Amino acid sequence: MKVFAEIALIWGIVLAFILAVFLLNFWLVHQIELLVGAKVTWYIIGVGALMTTGWIFRRREPKDTEEKA
């Protein structure tokens, strides 16, 4: 029974963290919109999404397990 309480507590913390990040994102978008306007905000979000996608899917060199001498 103690395990279930710990799992519920961990999930509660994780979901609270996700909600906090989600709300922080909305607040930051609102601040950007106040600074630069609504049209530019969409461009900033688009460029950020494109940069993030490139970072996630970038091509990496395969790791060489042999020591180069």
N, CA, C and O atoms as a Maestro MAE file, in Angstrom:
{
 s_m_m2io_version
 :::
 2.0.0
}

f_m_ct {
 s_m_title
 :::
 protein
 m_atom[276] {
  # First column is atom index #
  i_m_mmod_type
  r_m_x_coord
  r_m_y_coord
  r_m_z_coord
  i_m_residue_number
  s_m_chain_name
  s_m_pdb_residue_name
  s_m_pdb_atom_name
  i_m_atomic_number
  :::
  1 25 0.825 -1.198 0.000 1 A "MET " " N  " 7
  2 3 0.000 0.000 0.000 1 A "MET " " CA " 6
  3 2 0.867 1.260 0.000 1 A "MET " " C  " 6
  4 15 0.520 2.274 -0.604 1 A "MET " " O  " 8
  5 25 1.992 1.169 0.686 2 A "LYS " " N  " 7
  6 3 2.897 2.319 0.739 2 A "LYS " " CA " 6
  7 2 3.448 2.635 -0.651 2 A "LYS " " C  " 6
  8 15 3.675 3.797 -0.988 2 A "LYS " " O  " 8
  9 25 3.662 1.585 -1.456 3 A "VAL " " N  " 7
  10 3 4.179 1.778 -2.812 3 A "VAL " " CA " 6
  11 2 3.192 2.585 -3.646 3 A "VAL " " C  " 6
  12 15 3.593 3.474 -4.397 3 A "VAL " " O  " 8
  13 25 1.898 2.276 -3.516 4 A "PHE " " N  " 7
  14 3 0.891 3.004 -4.283 4 A "PHE " " CA " 6
  15 2 0.833 4.473 -3.885 4 A "PHE " " C  " 6
  16 15 0.635 5.341 -4.735 4 A "PHE " " O  " 8
  17 25 1.001 4.747 -2.617 5 A "ALA " " N  " 7
  18 3 1.014 6.138 -2.154 5 A "ALA " " CA " 6
  19 2 2.229 6.877 -2.710 5 A "ALA " " C  " 6
  20 15 2.133 8.042 -3.095 5 A "ALA " " O  " 8
  21 25 3.371 6.195 -2.748 6 A "GLU " " N  " 7
  22 3 4.574 6.832 -3.298 6 A "GLU " " CA " 6
  23 2 4.429 7.088 -4.792 6 A "GLU " " C  " 6
  24 15 4.826 8.143 -5.288 6 A "GLU " " O  " 8
  25 25 3.858 6.118 -5.509 7 A "ILE " " N  " 7
  26 3 3.646 6.299 -6.953 7 A "ILE " " CA " 6
  27 2 2.679 7.452 -7.206 7 A "ILE " " C  " 6
  28 15 2.913 8.275 -8.091 7 A "ILE " " O  " 8
  29 25 1.594 7.517 -6.432 8 A "ALA " " N  " 7
  30 3 0.632 8.614 -6.584 8 A "ALA " " CA " 6
  31 2 1.292 9.958 -6.291 8 A "ALA " " C  " 6
  32 15 1.026 10.944 -6.978 8 A "ALA " " O  " 8
  33 25 2.143 10.000 -5.281 9 A "LEU " " N  " 7
  34 3 2.839 11.240 -4.944 9 A "LEU " " CA " 6
  35 2 3.798 11.649 -6.062 9 A "LEU " " C  " 6
  36 15 3.873 12.824 -6.422 9 A "LEU " " O  " 8
  37 25 4.525 10.686 -6.603 10 A "ILE " " N  " 7
  38 3 5.455 10.996 -7.695 10 A "ILE " " CA " 6
  39 2 4.695 11.501 -8.915 10 A "ILE " " C  " 6
  40 15 5.092 12.493 -9.525 10 A "ILE " " O  " 8
  41 25 3.597 10.820 -9.279 11 A "TRP " " N  " 7
  42 3 2.817 11.265 -10.426 11 A "TRP " " CA " 6
  43 2 2.209 12.643 -10.184 11 A "TRP " " C  " 6
  44 15 2.121 13.455 -11.105 11 A "TRP " " O  " 8
  45 25 1.794 12.905 -8.960 12 A "GLY " " N  " 7
  46 3 1.260 14.229 -8.640 12 A "GLY " " CA " 6
  47 2 2.303 15.308 -8.826 12 A "GLY " " C  " 6
  48 15 2.000 16.381 -9.347 12 A "GLY " " O  " 8
  49 25 3.518 15.040 -8.412 13 A "ILE " " N  " 7
  50 3 4.608 16.005 -8.579 13 A "ILE " " CA " 6
  51 2 4.919 16.198 -10.054 13 A "ILE " " C  " 6
  52 15 5.113 17.328 -10.502 13 A "ILE " " O  " 8
  53 25 4.970 15.107 -10.815 14 A "VAL " " N  " 7
  54 3 5.262 15.196 -12.253 14 A "VAL " " CA " 6
  55 2 4.177 15.994 -12.971 14 A "VAL " " C  " 6
  56 15 4.485 16.867 -13.782 14 A "VAL " " O  " 8
  57 25 2.927 15.706 -12.683 15 A "LEU " " N  " 7
  58 3 1.837 16.435 -13.340 15 A "LEU " " CA " 6
  59 2 1.813 17.900 -12.927 15 A "LEU " " C  " 6
  60 15 1.505 18.760 -13.753 15 A "LEU " " O  " 8
  61 25 2.127 18.207 -11.685 16 A "ALA " " N  " 7
  62 3 2.200 19.604 -11.249 16 A "ALA " " CA " 6
  63 2 3.326 20.333 -11.973 16 A "ALA " " C  " 6
  64 15 3.180 21.495 -12.351 16 A "ALA " " O  " 8
  65 25 4.445 19.647 -12.162 17 A "PHE " " N  " 7
  66 3 5.565 20.250 -12.894 17 A "PHE " " CA " 6
  67 2 5.186 20.517 -14.350 17 A "PHE " " C  " 6
  68 15 5.507 21.577 -14.887 17 A "PHE " " O  " 8
  69 25 4.510 19.571 -14.988 18 A "ILE " " N  " 7
  70 3 4.083 19.759 -16.374 18 A "ILE " " CA " 6
  71 2 3.112 20.932 -16.483 18 A "ILE " " C  " 6
  72 15 3.211 21.738 -17.407 18 A "ILE " " O  " 8
  73 25 2.182 21.026 -15.550 19 A "LEU " " N  " 7
  74 3 1.234 22.146 -15.548 19 A "LEU " " CA " 6
  75 2 1.953 23.475 -15.342 19 A "LEU " " C  " 6
  76 15 1.619 24.467 -15.990 19 A "LEU " " O  " 8
  77 25 2.930 23.499 -14.451 20 A "ALA " " N  " 7
  78 3 3.677 24.738 -14.205 20 A "ALA " " CA " 6
  79 2 4.441 25.163 -15.459 20 A "ALA " " C  " 6
  80 15 4.472 26.349 -15.789 20 A "ALA " " O  " 8
  81 25 5.050 24.218 -16.151 21 A "VAL " " N  " 7
  82 3 5.774 24.547 -17.390 21 A "VAL " " CA " 6
  83 2 4.801 25.044 -18.449 21 A "VAL " " C  " 6
  84 15 5.097 26.002 -19.163 21 A "VAL " " O  " 8
  85 25 3.650 24.404 -18.555 22 A "PHE " " N  " 7
  86 3 2.625 24.807 -19.520 22 A "PHE " " CA " 6
  87 2 2.155 26.240 -19.265 22 A "PHE " " C  " 6
  88 15 2.052 27.041 -20.194 22 A "PHE " " O  " 8
  89 25 1.873 26.553 -18.001 23 A "LEU " " N  " 7
  90 3 1.423 27.904 -17.662 23 A "LEU " " CA " 6
  91 2 2.537 28.933 -17.836 23 A "LEU " " C  " 6
  92 15 2.278 30.064 -18.245 23 A "LEU " " O  " 8
  93 25 3.767 28.549 -17.531 24 A "LEU " " N  " 7
  94 3 4.898 29.442 -17.741 24 A "LEU " " CA " 6
  95 2 5.067 29.742 -19.233 24 A "LEU " " C  " 6
  96 15 5.389 30.868 -19.613 24 A "LEU " " O  " 8
  97 25 4.850 28.737 -20.065 25 A "ASN " " N  " 7
  98 3 4.934 28.934 -21.505 25 A "ASN " " CA " 6
  99 2 3.888 29.956 -21.974 25 A "ASN " " C  " 6
  100 15 4.201 30.849 -22.763 25 A "ASN " " O  " 8
  101 25 2.653 29.823 -21.490 26 A "PHE " " N  " 7
  102 3 1.615 30.793 -21.857 26 A "PHE " " CA " 6
  103 2 1.997 32.202 -21.412 26 A "PHE " " C  " 6
  104 15 1.798 33.164 -22.155 26 A "PHE " " O  " 8
  105 25 2.539 32.326 -20.216 27 A "TRP " " N  " 7
  106 3 2.928 33.639 -19.709 27 A "TRP " " CA " 6
  107 2 4.045 34.249 -20.554 27 A "TRP " " C  " 6
  108 15 4.015 35.439 -20.866 27 A "TRP " " O  " 8
  109 25 5.042 33.416 -20.926 28 A "LEU " " N  " 7
  110 3 6.141 33.926 -21.743 28 A "LEU " " CA " 6
  111 2 5.663 34.355 -23.125 28 A "LEU " " C  " 6
  112 15 6.108 35.378 -23.644 28 A "LEU " " O  " 8
  113 25 4.766 33.584 -23.720 29 A "VAL " " N  " 7
  114 3 4.213 33.965 -25.030 29 A "VAL " " CA " 6
  115 2 3.472 35.291 -24.907 29 A "VAL " " C  " 6
  116 15 3.569 36.139 -25.794 29 A "VAL " " O  " 8
  117 25 2.741 35.474 -23.831 30 A "HIS " " N  " 7
  118 3 2.027 36.740 -23.616 30 A "HIS " " CA " 6
  119 2 3.015 37.901 -23.481 30 A "HIS " " C  " 6
  120 15 2.777 38.981 -24.023 30 A "HIS " " O  " 8
  121 25 4.117 37.687 -22.763 31 A "GLN " " N  " 7
  122 3 5.103 38.746 -22.610 31 A "GLN " " CA " 6
  123 2 5.767 39.093 -23.942 31 A "GLN " " C  " 6
  124 15 5.987 40.267 -24.240 31 A "GLN " " O  " 8
  125 25 6.085 38.081 -24.736 32 A "ILE " " N  " 7
  126 3 6.677 38.329 -26.058 32 A "ILE " " CA " 6
  127 2 5.693 39.096 -26.927 32 A "ILE " " C  " 6
  128 15 6.082 40.010 -27.654 32 A "ILE " " O  " 8
  129 25 4.410 38.724 -26.853 33 A "GLU " " N  " 7
  130 3 3.393 39.400 -27.651 33 A "GLU " " CA " 6
  131 2 3.284 40.873 -27.259 33 A "GLU " " C  " 6
  132 15 3.091 41.730 -28.121 33 A "GLU " " O  " 8
  133 25 3.407 41.172 -25.965 34 A "LEU " " N  " 7
  134 3 3.355 42.564 -25.525 34 A "LEU " " CA " 6
  135 2 4.567 43.348 -26.027 34 A "LEU " " C  " 6
  136 15 4.464 44.535 -26.336 34 A "LEU " " O  " 8
  137 25 5.725 42.667 -26.106 35 A "LEU " " N  " 7
  138 3 6.942 43.361 -26.509 35 A "LEU " " CA " 6
  139 2 7.006 43.611 -28.004 35 A "LEU " " C  " 6
  140 15 7.356 44.711 -28.431 35 A "LEU " " O  " 8
  141 25 6.669 42.597 -28.817 36 A "VAL " " N  " 7
  142 3 6.920 42.712 -30.251 36 A "VAL " " CA " 6
  143 2 5.666 42.639 -31.108 36 A "VAL " " C  " 6
  144 15 5.745 42.896 -32.309 36 A "VAL " " O  " 8
  145 25 4.532 42.306 -30.552 37 A "GLY " " N  " 7
  146 3 3.309 42.228 -31.333 37 A "GLY " " CA " 6
  147 2 2.931 40.785 -31.643 37 A "GLY " " C  " 6
  148 15 3.746 39.869 -31.527 37 A "GLY " " O  " 8
  149 25 1.670 40.607 -32.041 38 A "ALA " " N  " 7
  150 3 1.126 39.262 -32.223 38 A "ALA " " CA " 6
  151 2 1.715 38.553 -33.431 38 A "ALA " " C  " 6
  152 15 1.978 37.352 -33.372 38 A "ALA " " O  " 8
  153 25 1.927 39.275 -34.527 39 A "LYS " " N  " 7
  154 3 2.431 38.633 -35.750 39 A "LYS " " CA " 6
  155 2 3.855 38.120 -35.559 39 A "LYS " " C  " 6
  156 15 4.172 37.001 -35.963 39 A "LYS " " O  " 8
  157 25 4.701 38.923 -34.954 40 A "VAL " " N  " 7
  158 3 6.099 38.536 -34.755 40 A "VAL " " CA " 6
  159 2 6.204 37.390 -33.750 40 A "VAL " " C  " 6
  160 15 7.129 36.581 -33.824 40 A "VAL " " O  " 8
  161 25 5.249 37.319 -32.803 41 A "THR " " N  " 7
  162 3 5.269 36.246 -31.822 41 A "THR " " CA " 6
  163 2 5.197 34.889 -32.506 41 A "THR " " C  " 6
  164 15 5.906 33.961 -32.117 41 A "THR " " O  " 8
  165 25 4.346 34.763 -33.524 42 A "TRP " " N  " 7
  166 3 4.234 33.488 -34.247 42 A "TRP " " CA " 6
  167 2 5.522 33.157 -34.978 42 A "TRP " " C  " 6
  168 15 5.897 31.988 -35.066 42 A "TRP " " O  " 8
  169 25 6.206 34.166 -35.505 43 A "TYR " " N  " 7
  170 3 7.498 33.914 -36.160 43 A "TYR " " CA " 6
  171 2 8.543 33.438 -35.149 43 A "TYR " " C  " 6
  172 15 9.330 32.539 -35.445 43 A "TYR " " O  " 8
  173 25 8.549 34.037 -33.961 44 A "ILE " " N  " 7
  174 3 9.499 33.631 -32.918 44 A "ILE " " CA " 6
  175 2 9.225 32.190 -32.490 44 A "ILE " " C  " 6
  176 15 10.158 31.405 -32.323 44 A "ILE " " O  " 8
  177 25 7.947 31.839 -32.311 45 A "ILE " " N  " 7
  178 3 7.590 30.470 -31.937 45 A "ILE " " CA " 6
  179 2 7.977 29.502 -33.053 45 A "ILE " " C  " 6
  180 15 8.491 28.418 -32.777 45 A "ILE " " O  " 8
  181 25 7.737 29.876 -34.304 46 A "GLY " " N  " 7
  182 3 8.092 29.015 -35.434 46 A "GLY " " CA " 6
  183 2 9.589 28.787 -35.541 46 A "GLY " " C  " 6
  184 15 10.030 27.662 -35.774 46 A "GLY " " O  " 8
  185 25 10.373 29.841 -35.374 47 A "VAL " " N  " 7
  186 3 11.835 29.704 -35.434 47 A "VAL " " CA " 6
  187 2 12.328 28.849 -34.272 47 A "VAL " " C  " 6
  188 15 13.222 28.022 -34.448 47 A "VAL " " O  " 8
  189 25 11.758 29.041 -33.095 48 A "GLY " " N  " 7
  190 3 12.137 28.219 -31.945 48 A "GLY " " CA " 6
  191 2 11.804 26.751 -32.159 48 A "GLY " " C  " 6
  192 15 12.598 25.878 -31.809 48 A "GLY " " O  " 8
  193 25 10.624 26.468 -32.736 49 A "ALA " " N  " 7
  194 3 10.244 25.080 -33.011 49 A "ALA " " CA " 6
  195 2 11.162 24.467 -34.066 49 A "ALA " " C  " 6
  196 15 11.536 23.299 -33.960 49 A "ALA " " O  " 8
  197 25 11.526 25.245 -35.076 50 A "LEU " " N  " 7
  198 3 12.427 24.759 -36.118 50 A "LEU " " CA " 6
  199 2 13.820 24.473 -35.550 50 A "LEU " " C  " 6
  200 15 14.428 23.455 -35.880 50 A "LEU " " O  " 8
  201 25 14.323 25.363 -34.703 51 A "MET " " N  " 7
  202 3 15.634 25.149 -34.089 51 A "MET " " CA " 6
  203 2 15.616 23.922 -33.175 51 A "MET " " C  " 6
  204 15 16.572 23.148 -33.153 51 A "MET " " O  " 8
  205 25 14.535 23.748 -32.426 52 A "THR " " N  " 7
  206 3 14.425 22.592 -31.547 52 A "THR " " CA " 6
  207 2 14.372 21.298 -32.348 52 A "THR " " C  " 6
  208 15 15.013 20.312 -31.983 52 A "THR " " O  " 8
  209 25 13.607 21.300 -33.440 53 A "THR " " N  " 7
  210 3 13.526 20.108 -34.287 53 A "THR " " CA " 6
  211 2 14.888 19.782 -34.880 53 A "THR " " C  " 6
  212 15 15.278 18.615 -34.923 53 A "THR " " O  " 8
  213 25 15.612 20.783 -35.332 54 A "GLY " " N  " 7
  214 3 16.952 20.559 -35.861 54 A "GLY " " CA " 6
  215 2 17.903 20.030 -34.814 54 A "GLY " " C  " 6
  216 15 18.751 19.188 -35.111 54 A "GLY " " O  " 8
  217 25 17.773 20.512 -33.593 55 A "TRP " " N  " 7
  218 3 18.644 20.048 -32.514 55 A "TRP " " CA " 6
  219 2 18.352 18.593 -32.162 55 A "TRP " " C  " 6
  220 15 19.268 17.814 -31.899 55 A "TRP " " O  " 8
  221 25 17.063 18.231 -32.158 56 A "ILE " " N  " 7
  222 3 16.688 16.864 -31.810 56 A "ILE " " CA " 6
  223 2 17.111 15.882 -32.893 56 A "ILE " " C  " 6
  224 15 17.627 14.806 -32.588 56 A "ILE " " O  " 8
  225 25 16.897 16.244 -34.156 57 A "PHE " " N  " 7
  226 3 17.136 15.314 -35.261 57 A "PHE " " CA " 6
  227 2 18.459 15.545 -35.974 57 A "PHE " " C  " 6
  228 15 18.633 15.077 -37.099 57 A "PHE " " O  " 8
  229 25 19.393 16.250 -35.352 58 A "ARG " " N  " 7
  230 3 20.665 16.512 -36.020 58 A "ARG " " CA " 6
  231 2 21.419 15.209 -36.268 58 A "ARG " " C  " 6
  232 15 21.270 14.225 -35.544 58 A "ARG " " O  " 8
  233 25 22.213 15.242 -37.291 59 A "ARG " " N  " 7
  234 3 22.996 14.056 -37.625 59 A "ARG " " CA " 6
  235 2 24.273 14.079 -36.806 59 A "ARG " " C  " 6
  236 15 24.964 15.093 -36.709 59 A "ARG " " O  " 8
  237 25 24.562 12.929 -36.221 60 A "ARG " " N  " 7
  238 3 25.768 12.830 -35.405 60 A "ARG " " CA " 6
  239 2 26.673 11.779 -36.006 60 A "ARG " " C  " 6
  240 15 26.218 10.820 -36.629 60 A "ARG " " O  " 8
  241 25 27.959 11.977 -35.807 61 A "GLU " " N  " 7
  242 3 28.914 10.978 -36.259 61 A "GLU " " CA " 6
  243 2 28.816 9.770 -35.346 61 A "GLU " " C  " 6
  244 15 28.664 9.915 -34.133 61 A "GLU " " O  " 8
  245 25 28.902 8.571 -35.925 62 A "PRO " " N  " 7
  246 3 28.867 7.394 -35.047 62 A "PRO " " CA " 6
  247 2 30.095 7.373 -34.144 62 A "PRO " " C  " 6
  248 15 31.199 7.716 -34.567 62 A "PRO " " O  " 8
  249 25 29.890 6.974 -32.919 63 A "LYS " " N  " 7
  250 3 30.994 6.933 -31.966 63 A "LYS " " CA " 6
  251 2 31.925 5.785 -32.330 63 A "LYS " " C  " 6
  252 15 31.492 4.660 -32.581 63 A "LYS " " O  " 8
  253 25 33.196 6.096 -32.351 64 A "ASP " " N  " 7
  254 3 34.192 5.082 -32.656 64 A "ASP " " CA " 6
  255 2 34.655 4.454 -31.343 64 A "ASP " " C  " 6
  256 15 35.202 5.129 -30.471 64 A "ASP " " O  " 8
  257 25 34.426 3.162 -31.226 65 A "THR " " N  " 7
  258 3 34.758 2.509 -29.971 65 A "THR " " CA " 6
  259 2 36.247 2.208 -29.859 65 A "THR " " C  " 6
  260 15 36.762 1.988 -28.763 65 A "THR " " O  " 8
  261 25 36.930 2.199 -30.993 66 A "GLU " " N  " 7
  262 3 38.373 1.943 -30.944 66 A "GLU " " CA " 6
  263 2 39.105 3.223 -30.612 66 A "GLU " " C  " 6
  264 15 38.684 4.317 -30.986 66 A "GLU " " O  " 8
  265 25 40.193 3.071 -29.913 67 A "GLU " " N  " 7
  266 3 41.020 4.215 -29.565 67 A "GLU " " CA " 6
  267 2 41.895 4.554 -30.761 67 A "GLU " " C  " 6
  268 15 42.576 3.685 -31.304 67 A "GLU " " O  " 8
  269 25 41.875 5.804 -31.167 68 A "LYS " " N  " 7
  270 3 42.698 6.215 -32.307 68 A "LYS " " CA " 6
  271 2 44.135 6.464 -31.826 68 A "LYS " " C  " 6
  272 15 44.363 7.215 -30.877 68 A "LYS " " O  " 8
  273 25 45.084 5.828 -32.492 69 A "ALA " " N  " 7
  274 3 46.467 5.987 -32.073 69 A "ALA " " CA " 6
  275 2 47.289 6.634 -33.172 69 A "ALA " " C  " 6
  276 15 48.488 6.850 -33.000 69 A "ALA " " O  " 8
  :::
 }
 m_bond[275] {
  # First column is bond index #
  i_m_from
  i_m_to
  i_m_order
  :::
  1 1 2 1
  2 2 3 1
  3 3 4 2
  4 3 5 1
  5 5 6 1
  6 6 7 1
  7 7 8 2
  8 7 9 1
  9 9 10 1
  10 10 11 1
  11 11 12 2
  12 11 13 1
  13 13 14 1
  14 14 15 1
  15 15 16 2
  16 15 17 1
  17 17 18 1
  18 18 19 1
  19 19 20 2
  20 19 21 1
  21 21 22 1
  22 22 23 1
  23 23 24 2
  24 23 25 1
  25 25 26 1
  26 26 27 1
  27 27 28 2
  28 27 29 1
  29 29 30 1
  30 30 31 1
  31 31 32 2
  32 31 33 1
  33 33 34 1
  34 34 35 1
  35 35 36 2
  36 35 37 1
  37 37 38 1
  38 38 39 1
  39 39 40 2
  40 39 41 1
  41 41 42 1
  42 42 43 1
  43 43 44 2
  44 43 45 1
  45 45 46 1
  46 46 47 1
  47 47 48 2
  48 47 49 1
  49 49 50 1
  50 50 51 1
  51 51 52 2
  52 51 53 1
  53 53 54 1
  54 54 55 1
  55 55 56 2
  56 55 57 1
  57 57 58 1
  58 58 59 1
  59 59 60 2
  60 59 61 1
  61 61 62 1
  62 62 63 1
  63 63 64 2
  64 63 65 1
  65 65 66 1
  66 66 67 1
  67 67 68 2
  68 67 69 1
  69 69 70 1
  70 70 71 1
  71 71 72 2
  72 71 73 1
  73 73 74 1
  74 74 75 1
  75 75 76 2
  76 75 77 1
  77 77 78 1
  78 78 79 1
  79 79 80 2
  80 79 81 1
  81 81 82 1
  82 82 83 1
  83 83 84 2
  84 83 85 1
  85 85 86 1
  86 86 87 1
  87 87 88 2
  88 87 89 1
  89 89 90 1
  90 90 91 1
  91 91 92 2
  92 91 93 1
  93 93 94 1
  94 94 95 1
  95 95 96 2
  96 95 97 1
  97 97 98 1
  98 98 99 1
  99 99 100 2
  100 99 101 1
  101 101 102 1
  102 102 103 1
  103 103 104 2
  104 103 105 1
  105 105 106 1
  106 106 107 1
  107 107 108 2
  108 107 109 1
  109 109 110 1
  110 110 111 1
  111 111 112 2
  112 111 113 1
  113 113 114 1
  114 114 115 1
  115 115 116 2
  116 115 117 1
  117 117 118 1
  118 118 119 1
  119 119 120 2
  120 119 121 1
  121 121 122 1
  122 122 123 1
  123 123 124 2
  124 123 125 1
  125 125 126 1
  126 126 127 1
  127 127 128 2
  128 127 129 1
  129 129 130 1
  130 130 131 1
  131 131 132 2
  132 131 133 1
  133 133 134 1
  134 134 135 1
  135 135 136 2
  136 135 137 1
  137 137 138 1
  138 138 139 1
  139 139 140 2
  140 139 141 1
  141 141 142 1
  142 142 143 1
  143 143 144 2
  144 143 145 1
  145 145 146 1
  146 146 147 1
  147 147 148 2
  148 147 149 1
  149 149 150 1
  150 150 151 1
  151 151 152 2
  152 151 153 1
  153 153 154 1
  154 154 155 1
  155 155 156 2
  156 155 157 1
  157 157 158 1
  158 158 159 1
  159 159 160 2
  160 159 161 1
  161 161 162 1
  162 162 163 1
  163 163 164 2
  164 163 165 1
  165 165 166 1
  166 166 167 1
  167 167 168 2
  168 167 169 1
  169 169 170 1
  170 170 171 1
  171 171 172 2
  172 171 173 1
  173 173 174 1
  174 174 175 1
  175 175 176 2
  176 175 177 1
  177 177 178 1
  178 178 179 1
  179 179 180 2
  180 179 181 1
  181 181 182 1
  182 182 183 1
  183 183 184 2
  184 183 185 1
  185 185 186 1
  186 186 187 1
  187 187 188 2
  188 187 189 1
  189 189 190 1
  190 190 191 1
  191 191 192 2
  192 191 193 1
  193 193 194 1
  194 194 195 1
  195 195 196 2
  196 195 197 1
  197 197 198 1
  198 198 199 1
  199 199 200 2
  200 199 201 1
  201 201 202 1
  202 202 203 1
  203 203 204 2
  204 203 205 1
  205 205 206 1
  206 206 207 1
  207 207 208 2
  208 207 209 1
  209 209 210 1
  210 210 211 1
  211 211 212 2
  212 211 213 1
  213 213 214 1
  214 214 215 1
  215 215 216 2
  216 215 217 1
  217 217 218 1
  218 218 219 1
  219 219 220 2
  220 219 221 1
  221 221 222 1
  222 222 223 1
  223 223 224 2
  224 223 225 1
  225 225 226 1
  226 226 227 1
  227 227 228 2
  228 227 229 1
  229 229 230 1
  230 230 231 1
  231 231 232 2
  232 231 233 1
  233 233 234 1
  234 234 235 1
  235 235 236 2
  236 235 237 1
  237 237 238 1
  238 238 239 1
  239 239 240 2
  240 239 241 1
  241 241 242 1
  242 242 243 1
  243 243 244 2
  244 243 245 1
  245 245 246 1
  246 246 247 1
  247 247 248 2
  248 247 249 1
  249 249 250 1
  250 250 251 1
  251 251 252 2
  252 251 253 1
  253 253 254 1
  254 254 255 1
  255 255 256 2
  256 255 257 1
  257 257 258 1
  258 258 259 1
  259 259 260 2
  260 259 261 1
  261 261 262 1
  262 262 263 1
  263 263 264 2
  264 263 265 1
  265 265 266 1
  266 266 267 1
  267 267 268 2
  268 267 269 1
  269 269 270 1
  270 270 271 1
  271 271 272 2
  272 271 273 1
  273 273 274 1
  274 274 275 1
  275 275 276 2
  :::
 }
}
